[in-house]
């Protein structure tokens, strides 16, 4: 049985899928998992392969939904994306988007972070 937090997350992902479809994205996968982690949504937007993270928060405190996409989480998404790309043998350009849901408002941040920025360890 799903707890309240899990239900809120799944509902946020469902809403994000509807939003992305309405904005022309073609959904490929949802909740794709590998040993490195999970990618909430994998889609195509034009000629780009897009890995979408969904963050839902009820309030804007502590950085809100956008602030919840930490560097650590970004690195895990990049690692998982690399595995997906190698398995699918995609040669499409890659982009990482964020759907932030906060206080009933949904925001799409295209190019929320870059692949190269998250591959090198911080010193």
C-alpha positions as CSV (number, residue, x, y, z in Angstrom):
1,X,0.0,0.0,0.0
2,X,1.2,3.5,-0.9
3,X,1.8,6.0,1.8
4,X,0.8,9.6,1.6
5,X,4.2,10.9,0.5
6,X,4.5,8.2,-2.3
7,X,0.9,9.1,-3.4
8,X,1.8,12.8,-3.6
9,X,4.9,12.0,-5.6
10,X,3.1,9.7,-8.1
11,X,0.3,12.2,-8.5
12,X,2.8,14.9,-9.2
13,X,4.4,12.7,-11.9
14,X,1.0,12.1,-13.4
15,X,0.2,15.8,-13.6
16,X,3.7,16.5,-15.0
17,X,3.1,13.9,-17.8
18,X,-0.2,15.6,-18.7
19,X,1.6,19.0,-18.7
20,X,4.5,17.7,-20.9
21,X,2.1,16.1,-23.4
22,X,0.2,19.4,-23.6
23,X,3.5,21.2,-24.4
24,X,4.4,18.8,-27.2
25,X,6.6,16.3,-25.5
26,X,6.3,12.6,-26.6
27,X,6.6,10.4,-23.5
28,X,8.9,7.4,-23.9
29,X,9.3,6.0,-20.3
30,X,8.1,6.8,-16.8
31,X,9.9,5.8,-13.6
32,X,12.8,4.2,-15.5
33,X,15.1,2.4,-13.0
34,X,18.7,1.2,-13.1
35,X,21.4,0.5,-10.5
36,X,22.2,4.3,-10.5
37,X,18.7,5.5,-9.6
38,X,15.5,6.4,-11.2
39,X,14.5,8.9,-13.9
40,X,11.0,10.2,-13.4
41,X,10.2,10.8,-17.1
42,X,12.0,10.2,-20.4
43,X,10.6,12.0,-23.4
44,X,11.3,13.6,-26.7
45,X,10.9,17.3,-27.3
46,X,11.5,17.9,-31.0
47,X,14.8,16.3,-31.8
48,X,16.0,16.2,-28.1
49,X,16.0,13.3,-25.7
50,X,14.8,14.8,-22.4
51,X,15.3,13.4,-18.9
52,X,12.7,15.0,-16.7
53,X,12.8,15.2,-12.9
54,X,9.6,16.0,-11.1
55,X,9.7,17.8,-7.8
56,X,6.5,18.6,-5.8
57,X,6.4,20.7,-2.7
58,X,3.5,22.1,-0.8
59,X,5.4,25.2,0.3
60,X,8.3,27.3,-1.0
61,X,10.4,27.0,2.1
62,X,13.9,25.5,2.1
63,X,14.3,26.4,-1.6
64,X,11.0,24.9,-2.7
65,X,10.7,22.4,-5.5
66,X,13.6,23.8,-7.5
67,X,15.9,23.7,-4.5
68,X,15.0,20.0,-4.0
69,X,17.0,19.2,-7.2
70,X,20.3,19.0,-5.4
71,X,23.7,18.5,-7.0
72,X,23.8,14.9,-5.6
73,X,20.4,14.2,-7.3
74,X,21.6,15.7,-10.5
75,X,24.6,13.5,-10.6
76,X,22.4,10.4,-10.0
77,X,20.1,11.4,-12.9
78,X,23.1,11.9,-15.2
79,X,24.5,8.5,-14.3
80,X,21.1,6.9,-14.9
81,X,20.8,8.9,-18.2
82,X,24.1,7.6,-19.4
83,X,23.0,4.1,-18.8
84,X,19.7,4.7,-20.6
85,X,21.5,6.2,-23.6
86,X,24.0,3.3,-23.8
87,X,21.1,0.8,-23.7
88,X,18.9,2.6,-26.2
89,X,21.9,3.5,-28.4
90,X,20.3,7.0,-28.8
91,X,22.4,9.6,-30.7
92,X,19.9,12.4,-30.0
93,X,21.0,15.6,-28.2
94,X,20.3,15.3,-24.5
95,X,18.6,17.8,-22.2
96,X,17.7,17.7,-18.5
97,X,14.4,19.4,-17.5
98,X,12.7,20.0,-14.2
99,X,9.0,20.1,-13.6
100,X,8.5,22.0,-10.3
101,X,5.1,21.8,-8.7
102,X,4.7,24.1,-5.8
103,X,1.7,25.6,-4.1
104,X,-0.6,24.4,-7.0
105,X,1.6,26.0,-9.7
106,X,3.5,24.0,-12.2
107,X,6.7,25.3,-13.8
108,X,8.8,23.7,-16.6
109,X,12.5,24.5,-16.5
110,X,14.0,23.4,-19.8
111,X,17.7,22.7,-19.4
112,X,17.6,22.8,-15.6
113,X,21.2,21.6,-15.5
114,X,23.8,20.4,-18.0
115,X,25.3,17.0,-18.5
116,X,28.9,18.3,-18.4
117,X,28.4,20.3,-15.2
118,X,27.5,17.1,-13.3
119,X,30.1,14.8,-14.6
120,X,33.2,16.2,-13.0
121,X,33.7,15.9,-9.2
122,X,33.7,19.1,-7.2
123,X,37.0,20.0,-5.6
